[in-house]
């Protein structure tokens, strides 16, 4: 029985190593593209540095690459950077910067940002005053794209 468990552990270790190798290769390819100005690759590099997948966890580098992608109007990176500012990941919390970026992503049609902006208006956060009408508007927009929690908010 012990021999079977050891074989299982070895297989698991091999699979983990293979996964890590693939993440490193993906990161290296994305880094080259990011350095050449590819916004999608810049976003992927930011995520890799942010979460330590395929690259060492490096929050300043994550912020650098999020900002590079946002400068090119990458909507998902805009949402992710807003989230970083909102909760203080990779940077100090900055509610007003989070609101500005979340608003930009929501207006660009990013569903999760639309839901979050609805939440901001529903609760009132930072410079956003509570405004149920505006909250419902953003919840409806997100719900129309299938966002489950947004649907619950307007039900």
trRosetta pair geometry for C-beta under 8 A, 3 or more apart (Angstrom, degrees):
i j d omega theta_ij theta_ji phi_ij phi_ji
1 4 5.7 -53 -155 32 36 113
1 5 6.6 34 149 -17 67 104
2 5 5.6 -54 -149 37 35 111
2 6 6.3 37 152 -22 67 105
3 6 5.6 -52 -148 35 32 114
3 7 6.5 34 152 -20 64 103
4 7 5.8 -53 -151 34 31 111
4 8 6.5 33 150 -19 63 105
5 8 5.5 -54 -150 36 34 114
5 9 6.3 35 151 -20 67 104
6 9 5.6 -51 -146 36 32 112
6 10 6.3 35 153 -21 64 104
7 10 5.6 -52 -147 35 32 113
7 11 6.4 34 153 -19 64 104
8 11 5.7 -53 -149 36 31 111
8 12 6.3 32 152 -20 64 107
9 12 5.6 -54 -149 37 32 114
9 13 6.3 33 153 -20 65 105
10 13 5.7 -53 -148 36 31 112
10 14 6.4 33 152 -20 65 105
11 14 5.7 -53 -148 35 31 112
11 15 6.4 31 153 -18 65 106
12 15 5.8 -55 -148 37 30 110
12 16 6.3 32 153 -20 64 106
13 16 5.6 -53 -146 36 32 113
13 17 6.3 33 154 -18 64 106
14 17 5.7 -55 -150 38 30 112
14 18 6.3 32 152 -21 64 107
15 18 5.6 -52 -146 36 32 113
15 19 6.4 35 153 -21 64 104
16 19 5.7 -53 -149 35 31 112
16 20 6.4 31 152 -19 64 106
17 20 5.6 -53 -147 36 32 112
17 21 6.3 36 153 -22 65 104
18 21 5.6 -51 -149 33 31 114
18 22 6.5 32 152 -18 63 104
19 22 5.8 -55 -151 35 31 111
19 23 6.4 32 151 -19 65 106
20 23 5.7 -54 -148 36 32 112
20 24 6.4 33 154 -19 66 105
20 54 7.8 170 -163 -91 53 55
21 24 5.8 -55 -149 36 30 110
21 25 6.4 29 154 -17 64 107
22 25 5.7 -54 -146 38 31 111
22 26 6.2 32 154 -20 65 107
23 26 5.7 -54 -146 37 30 111
23 27 6.2 33 154 -21 64 106
23 48 7.6 155 177 -130 95 107
23 53 5.2 -105 -161 168 135 78
23 54 3.4 -137 152 -71 84 91
24 27 5.6 -53 -148 35 30 113
24 28 6.4 30 155 -20 64 105
24 54 4.9 -177 -77 -149 34 74
24 55 7.7 133 -118 -60 62 52
25 28 5.8 -54 -147 35 30 110
25 29 6.5 28 155 -15 64 107
25 54 7.7 -91 36 -142 39 117
26 29 5.9 -58 -151 39 30 110
26 30 6.1 26 154 -16 66 111
26 44 7.7 -101 151 165 101 132
26 48 8.0 -176 103 -89 96 134
26 54 5.6 -79 66 -117 91 159
27 30 5.7 -61 -145 41 29 109
27 31 6.1 34 156 -27 66 105
27 44 7.9 -159 -112 138 55 100
27 45 7.0 103 -153 -114 75 69
27 48 4.8 134 -113 -154 108 160
27 53 7.5 176 -66 112 120 63
27 54 3.3 167 -33 137 124 119
27 55 4.8 176 -160 -44 151 97
28 31 5.7 -48 -145 29 29 114
28 32 6.9 31 155 -18 60 101
28 54 7.8 -126 -17 171 67 111
29 32 6.0 -55 -157 31 32 110
29 33 6.7 24 151 -11 65 108
29 41 8.0 -115 123 -132 69 120
30 33 5.6 -59 -149 43 36 110
30 34 5.9 41 152 -26 71 107
30 41 4.4 -179 -161 -154 74 88
30 44 4.5 -101 -151 96 150 125
30 45 5.2 -174 127 -60 111 83
30 48 7.1 146 74 -16 142 142
31 34 5.5 -51 -141 35 30 114
31 35 6.3 32 158 -19 63 105
31 41 7.5 -152 -51 166 13 112
31 45 5.5 110 -90 -108 64 125
31 55 7.9 124 -63 -83 124 134
32 35 6.0 -55 -150 35 27 110
32 36 6.6 20 151 -13 61 110
32 41 7.9 -73 71 180 52 151
33 36 5.6 -64 -152 41 33 110
33 38 4.0 -30 160 33 96 142
33 40 7.8 -30 131 76 134 83
33 41 3.5 -179 98 -73 112 170
34 37 7.8 112 -180 -19 29 9
34 38 6.0 -81 -83 59 36 85
34 41 4.2 -138 -60 120 72 101
34 42 4.3 127 -137 -82 97 58
34 44 7.5 -137 -64 60 118 86
34 45 4.5 -23 -52 -10 163 145
34 65 6.3 -13 -169 -136 143 114
34 68 7.1 84 -175 103 98 147
36 41 7.9 33 50 63 89 150
37 42 7.9 -23 -166 -45 24 122
37 72 7.7 131 -178 -79 79 147
38 41 3.9 53 92 18 115 115
38 42 6.5 176 91 -18 57 83
39 42 5.3 -50 -145 32 34 117
39 43 6.5 36 155 -20 64 101
39 68 7.7 -163 -120 127 64 80
39 69 4.9 110 -163 -138 77 75
39 72 4.0 -133 -90 92 125 140
39 73 7.6 -26 -139 62 159 55
39 74 4.3 -177 167 -64 117 119
39 77 7.3 -123 177 1 92 144
40 43 5.8 -54 -156 33 32 112
40 44 6.5 30 149 -16 65 106
40 69 7.8 103 -73 -130 15 118
40 74 6.9 171 -75 -127 45 128
41 44 5.5 -53 -146 38 36 112
41 45 6.2 39 153 -21 68 104
42 45 5.8 -52 -147 36 30 111
42 46 6.4 36 151 -22 62 104
42 65 5.0 -170 -175 -169 75 86
42 66 8.0 161 145 -83 94 16
42 68 4.6 -124 -160 98 140 112
42 69 4.0 179 101 -66 115 91
42 72 7.3 113 39 26 148 131
42 74 7.0 -173 72 -12 110 159
42 77 7.1 7 103 -94 97 156
43 46 5.6 -52 -151 32 32 115
43 47 6.5 31 152 -18 64 104
43 65 7.3 173 -86 145 19 100
43 66 7.3 62 -119 -113 60 54
43 69 4.4 101 -62 -122 78 164
43 74 5.3 -146 -56 150 124 151
43 76 6.1 66 -158 87 152 103
43 77 4.2 -119 -104 -70 104 110
43 80 7.3 123 -152 28 97 145
44 47 5.7 -52 -149 36 33 111
44 48 6.4 37 151 -22 65 104
45 48 5.5 -51 -147 34 33 114
45 49 6.4 27 156 -12 66 105
45 55 7.5 52 -156 -16 68 159
45 61 8.0 -87 149 151 98 101
45 65 4.6 -128 95 -150 102 158
46 49 6.1 -60 -150 41 28 105
46 50 6.0 31 152 -24 65 112
46 62 5.0 89 -164 -159 67 63
46 63 7.7 112 -141 -52 104 10
46 64 7.8 -162 -102 72 91 56
46 65 3.6 -158 -69 97 84 108
46 66 4.3 119 -147 -58 150 68
46 68 7.8 -171 -58 43 116 96
46 69 6.4 -94 -12 2 139 131
46 77 6.5 91 42 -131 154 105
46 80 7.1 127 116 110 131 142
47 50 5.4 -55 -142 37 30 116
47 51 6.0 -6 170 10 67 112
47 53 7.3 -24 130 47 85 115
47 62 7.6 96 -68 -138 13 102
47 80 7.3 -74 -80 -153 89 161
48 51 6.8 -74 -139 52 19 85
48 52 7.6 61 171 -111 53 4
48 53 5.3 -106 -131 71 65 74
48 54 4.9 -58 -144 65 121 103
48 55 4.3 77 143 19 109 117
49 52 7.5 26 -163 -71 24 44
49 55 5.3 -43 -79 100 60 134
49 56 7.6 14 -130 82 68 54
49 57 6.9 105 -179 -147 50 33
49 58 4.6 -60 -160 59 104 85
49 59 7.3 166 143 -81 99 19
49 61 4.4 -126 -150 96 157 103
49 62 3.9 -160 99 -69 107 78
49 65 6.5 127 23 22 134 133
50 57 7.5 -10 152 -141 15 76
50 59 6.9 65 -117 -111 57 60
50 62 3.9 110 -67 -136 75 144
50 66 7.8 66 -59 -51 126 116
50 80 7.9 -111 -44 171 171 125
50 84 7.8 -105 -126 -91 129 122
50 89 7.3 59 -158 144 107 117
50 90 6.1 -51 -119 -66 92 133
51 57 7.1 -87 134 -105 13 92
52 55 6.8 -123 -139 83 38 60
52 56 6.3 -21 -129 -174 87 29
52 57 3.4 -34 -69 -59 109 88
55 58 7.0 -71 138 15 108 108
55 61 8.0 -111 146 103 138 142
58 61 4.0 27 112 26 117 117
58 62 6.4 160 91 -23 62 84
59 62 5.2 -49 -143 32 36 117
59 63 6.4 37 158 -20 67 100
59 89 7.5 -140 -131 163 118 64
59 90 4.0 -170 -161 -126 97 68
59 91 7.4 -172 164 -42 114 56
60 63 5.8 -52 -151 34 33 111
60 64 6.5 38 150 -23 64 103
60 90 7.6 171 -62 -168 27 85
61 64 5.4 -47 -148 31 37 117
61 65 6.4 27 158 -11 67 105
62 65 6.2 -65 -152 42 28 102
62 66 6.2 31 153 -21 66 107
62 84 7.9 173 125 -107 116 149
62 90 4.9 -100 85 -124 123 139
63 66 5.7 -51 -142 35 31 112
63 67 6.2 29 159 -17 65 108
63 81 7.8 97 -137 -127 64 96
63 84 7.1 179 -99 148 85 160
63 90 5.0 167 -58 153 95 117
63 91 5.7 102 -98 -56 136 111
64 67 6.1 -64 -156 38 25 108
64 68 6.5 27 149 -23 63 106
65 68 5.3 -44 -143 31 39 116
65 69 6.5 36 158 -15 66 102
66 69 6.0 -63 -156 39 30 107
66 70 6.1 28 151 -20 67 110
66 77 5.4 174 -151 -172 65 98
66 80 6.1 -130 -129 99 118 107
66 81 4.3 145 160 -81 126 103
66 84 6.8 14 -175 3 179 150
66 90 7.6 104 0 114 143 159
67 70 5.5 -52 -140 38 33 113
67 71 6.3 43 156 -28 64 102
67 81 6.8 113 -71 -117 56 145
68 71 5.8 -52 -154 27 28 115
68 72 7.2 11 151 -4 59 106
69 72 6.0 -67 -159 43 36 103
69 74 3.9 -48 168 37 95 143
69 77 3.5 -167 107 -96 128 177
69 78 8.0 -130 113 -42 93 61
70 73 7.4 42 -174 -81 39 21
70 74 6.3 -85 -78 48 33 85
70 77 5.2 -135 -60 116 70 109
70 78 5.0 116 -121 -87 94 71
70 81 5.4 -32 -59 6 140 156
70 101 7.2 -41 -140 -132 139 115
73 78 7.4 -8 -156 -47 41 129
73 108 7.3 170 -175 -113 96 147
74 77 4.0 43 97 21 114 119
74 78 6.5 171 88 -22 58 84
75 78 5.4 -52 -151 29 32 116
75 79 6.7 32 153 -16 65 101
75 105 5.4 119 -167 -136 77 79
75 108 4.6 -153 -111 113 116 139
75 109 7.2 -33 -143 63 157 76
75 110 4.7 177 162 -60 115 119
75 113 7.8 -115 176 -2 93 143
76 79 5.6 -49 -152 35 36 112
76 80 6.3 35 150 -18 66 106
76 105 7.9 98 -89 -139 20 122
76 110 6.6 164 -81 -124 53 133
77 80 5.5 -53 -143 40 34 112
77 81 6.1 34 156 -19 67 105
78 81 6.0 -54 -145 37 26 108
78 82 6.4 31 152 -21 61 106
78 101 5.3 -165 -178 -172 80 93
78 104 5.5 -106 -178 98 141 112
78 105 4.2 176 104 -73 113 101
78 108 7.2 85 55 26 153 146
78 110 7.3 -179 71 -7 108 156
78 113 7.5 3 104 -82 100 151
79 82 5.6 -55 -150 35 30 114
79 83 6.4 32 152 -21 64 104
79 101 7.5 171 -90 143 24 100
79 102 7.0 68 -123 -115 62 62
79 105 4.3 130 -66 -155 79 165
79 110 5.2 -137 -54 138 130 155
79 112 5.9 80 -164 83 149 110
79 113 4.7 -118 -104 -63 107 108
79 116 7.8 140 -148 19 97 144
80 83 5.6 -52 -151 33 33 114
80 84 6.6 39 149 -23 64 100
81 84 5.4 -46 -151 29 37 116
81 85 6.7 33 152 -13 65 102
81 101 5.5 -112 93 -168 98 159
82 85 5.9 -58 -153 40 32 108
82 86 6.1 37 150 -27 66 109
82 97 7.7 -160 -121 128 61 70
82 98 4.8 100 -168 -153 71 62
82 99 7.8 139 -150 -34 110 11
82 100 7.9 -158 -109 71 102 56
82 101 3.5 -162 -78 97 96 113
82 102 4.2 141 -176 -59 153 74
82 104 7.9 -176 -63 46 129 95
82 105 6.3 -112 -4 2 143 133
82 113 7.0 78 51 -118 154 105
82 116 7.7 136 119 107 131 155
83 86 5.4 -52 -144 33 32 117
83 87 6.4 -6 171 11 67 106
83 89 7.3 -8 125 39 82 121
83 98 7.4 98 -73 -138 15 106
84 87 7.1 -80 -146 51 20 80
84 88 7.7 5 171 -169 54 2
84 89 4.7 -99 -133 72 70 84
84 90 4.8 -34 -153 47 128 112
84 91 5.7 71 147 27 108 106
85 88 7.6 26 -165 -72 24 40
85 91 6.3 -23 -92 81 61 128
85 93 6.6 96 176 -152 51 45
85 94 4.5 -57 -161 58 106 86
85 95 7.4 173 142 -77 97 17
85 97 4.6 -119 -156 92 158 104
85 98 3.8 -162 97 -66 107 85
85 101 6.7 118 27 25 138 136
86 93 7.0 -9 158 -141 15 90
86 95 6.9 64 -121 -114 58 56
86 98 3.9 120 -67 -143 75 150
86 102 7.5 59 -60 -51 126 128
87 93 6.8 -85 149 -101 9 101
88 91 6.7 -122 -148 87 48 57
88 92 6.0 -20 -132 -165 95 30
88 93 3.7 -48 -66 -54 99 84
91 94 7.1 -41 128 0 120 109
93 98 7.8 -26 -166 -29 72 132
94 97 4.0 24 116 25 120 116
94 98 6.2 154 90 -20 65 86
95 98 5.5 -58 -148 38 31 116
95 99 6.3 33 154 -22 67 104
95 125 6.5 -140 -164 155 123 95
95 126 3.8 -177 141 -83 122 121
95 127 8.0 150 119 -3 108 74
96 99 5.6 -49 -146 33 32 112
96 100 6.5 35 153 -20 63 104
96 126 5.6 170 -74 -169 60 137
96 127 6.2 51 -108 -5 93 116
97 100 5.6 -51 -147 35 34 113
97 101 6.3 26 157 -12 66 109
98 101 6.1 -63 -147 43 27 105
98 102 5.9 26 158 -20 66 112
98 126 7.6 172 64 -37 101 153
99 102 5.8 -55 -138 39 27 109
99 103 6.1 31 159 -21 63 108
99 120 6.6 135 -117 -154 93 157
99 125 7.2 -179 -82 101 114 100
99 126 5.2 -129 -39 70 139 151
99 127 6.6 -160 69 44 170 93
99 128 6.1 -174 -135 -29 136 114
100 103 6.0 -59 -152 35 24 112
100 104 6.6 25 150 -20 61 107
101 104 5.5 -52 -149 34 35 114
101 105 6.4 31 155 -15 67 105
102 105 5.8 -55 -148 39 32 108
102 106 6.1 33 153 -21 66 108
102 113 5.3 -179 -162 -153 67 94
102 116 5.4 -102 -155 103 129 123
102 117 5.5 167 141 -72 107 88
102 120 7.0 124 105 -26 150 147
103 106 5.7 -53 -143 37 29 112
103 107 6.2 25 159 -16 64 108
103 113 8.0 -157 -58 168 9 115
103 117 6.2 110 -93 -111 57 129
104 107 6.1 -58 -146 39 25 107
104 108 6.4 22 154 -17 61 111
105 108 5.6 -60 -148 39 31 111
105 110 4.3 -42 169 40 92 137
105 112 8.0 -30 137 77 130 80
105 113 3.5 -168 107 -88 110 167
106 109 7.9 86 174 -39 30 11
106 110 6.4 -82 -85 57 32 82
106 113 4.1 -138 -64 126 68 101
106 114 4.5 127 -140 -83 91 56
106 116 7.4 -132 -70 61 115 86
106 117 4.3 -8 -70 -11 161 147
106 138 6.5 -20 -165 -137 138 117
106 141 7.8 85 -175 98 95 145
108 113 7.8 35 50 63 89 150
109 114 7.7 -13 -159 -46 27 123
110 113 4.1 56 88 16 107 117
110 114 6.7 176 88 -18 53 84
111 114 5.5 -54 -149 31 32 114
111 115 6.6 32 155 -16 65 101
111 142 5.1 111 -164 -138 74 79
111 145 4.6 -127 -101 91 123 141
111 146 7.5 -19 -145 59 155 74
111 147 5.1 179 172 -60 113 117
111 150 7.9 -113 -178 -11 91 147
112 115 5.7 -51 -153 35 35 112
112 116 6.4 34 151 -17 67 105
112 142 7.6 96 -83 -133 17 123
112 147 7.3 163 -84 -114 47 127
113 116 5.5 -53 -144 39 35 111
113 117 6.1 36 155 -20 67 105
114 117 5.8 -52 -144 37 29 110
114 118 6.5 35 152 -21 61 104
114 138 5.0 -169 -177 -171 74 86
114 139 7.9 163 142 -81 91 20
114 141 4.8 -116 -169 98 141 112
114 142 4.0 177 99 -65 113 95
114 145 7.7 100 47 26 147 130
114 147 7.3 -164 78 -14 107 158
114 150 7.3 15 108 -97 99 149
115 118 5.6 -55 -154 34 31 115
115 119 6.5 33 149 -20 65 103
115 138 7.1 168 -92 142 18 100
115 139 6.9 63 -122 -112 61 59
115 142 4.2 116 -61 -138 78 170
115 147 5.2 -151 -64 170 126 155
115 149 6.2 73 -157 82 139 107
115 150 4.7 -111 -104 -66 99 107
115 153 8.0 150 -146 4 87 145
116 119 5.4 -52 -152 34 36 114
116 120 6.5 41 149 -23 66 100
117 120 5.4 -44 -149 30 37 116
117 121 6.6 31 153 -12 65 102
117 138 4.7 -133 93 -148 98 158
118 121 6.0 -59 -150 41 31 105
118 122 6.0 36 151 -26 66 110
118 134 7.9 -167 -121 127 56 66
118 135 4.8 90 -167 -162 69 63
118 136 7.4 108 -145 -57 109 11
118 137 7.6 -165 -104 70 94 56
118 138 3.4 -159 -68 92 86 109
118 139 4.1 126 -157 -54 155 72
118 141 7.8 -174 -58 43 120 96
118 142 6.5 -104 -8 6 138 130
118 150 6.6 93 44 -123 160 97
118 153 6.7 117 137 111 134 162
119 122 5.4 -52 -141 35 31 116
119 123 6.2 4 167 2 66 111
119 135 7.4 93 -70 -140 14 104
120 123 6.6 -74 -145 49 21 91
120 124 7.7 64 169 -105 55 8
120 125 4.7 -89 -144 36 80 118
120 126 7.6 -23 -157 32 115 100
120 128 5.0 47 151 76 107 160
120 135 7.9 -167 69 -102 50 89
121 124 7.5 28 -157 -70 27 47
121 128 6.0 -93 -86 167 58 126
121 130 6.9 105 176 -149 48 39
121 131 4.8 -57 -166 61 101 86
121 132 7.4 162 139 -86 96 17
121 134 4.2 -125 -155 97 153 103
121 135 3.8 -162 97 -69 104 76
121 138 6.5 131 23 17 132 131
122 130 7.2 -8 152 -144 18 84
122 132 6.7 59 -120 -112 60 59
122 135 3.8 109 -65 -138 74 148
122 139 7.7 62 -57 -47 125 122
122 153 7.2 -88 -85 -161 155 131
123 130 6.6 -94 133 -104 16 97
124 128 6.2 -163 -143 106 46 77
124 129 5.6 -14 -127 -168 105 32
124 130 3.4 -54 -51 -53 113 80
124 131 7.8 111 -82 -7 82 62
125 128 5.5 14 58 55 63 109
128 131 7.5 -99 175 11 88 106
131 134 4.0 33 110 23 119 115
131 135 6.3 160 91 -20 63 85
132 135 5.3 -53 -145 35 34 117
132 136 6.3 36 156 -21 67 102
133 136 6.0 -54 -151 33 28 109
133 137 6.6 34 149 -23 62 104
134 137 5.4 -47 -151 29 36 118
134 138 6.7 27 155 -11 65 103
135 138 6.2 -63 -155 40 30 102
135 139 6.1 29 151 -18 68 110
135 153 7.7 -111 153 160 103 132
136 139 5.5 -55 -141 40 33 112
136 140 6.1 36 158 -22 67 105
136 153 8.0 -162 -110 129 57 103
136 154 6.1 105 -145 -106 82 103
137 140 6.0 -58 -152 34 24 110
137 141 6.6 26 151 -20 61 107
138 141 5.4 -49 -147 33 36 115
138 142 6.4 31 156 -13 67 104
138 150 7.9 -112 126 -133 67 119
139 142 5.9 -58 -149 41 31 106
139 143 5.9 32 153 -22 67 111
139 150 4.6 174 -160 -160 68 86
139 153 4.5 -114 -140 91 142 127
139 154 4.9 160 123 -46 125 107
140 143 5.5 -54 -138 39 30 113
140 144 6.2 38 158 -29 64 102
140 150 7.6 -160 -51 164 13 113
140 154 5.9 93 -75 -83 72 162
141 144 6.0 -51 -153 25 26 113
141 145 7.4 9 151 -5 57 105
141 150 7.9 -88 69 -172 54 150
142 145 6.1 -69 -162 41 36 103
142 147 3.9 -30 156 31 96 149
142 150 3.6 -173 95 -79 112 165
143 146 7.6 101 -172 -33 35 7
143 147 5.7 -86 -83 58 38 87
143 150 4.1 -143 -59 116 76 106
143 151 4.4 126 -133 -75 107 64
143 153 7.7 -138 -60 51 120 92
143 154 5.8 -79 -32 27 160 132
147 150 3.8 51 96 14 115 119
147 151 6.7 171 91 -18 60 82
148 151 5.7 -55 -155 31 32 113
148 152 6.7 31 150 -19 65 104
149 152 5.4 -49 -152 33 39 116
149 153 6.6 43 149 -25 66 101
150 153 5.6 -51 -151 30 35 114
150 154 6.8 11 158 -2 66 106
151 154 6.5 -72 -152 45 30 94
151 155 6.2 47 151 -48 67 103
152 155 5.5 -40 -144 7 32 121
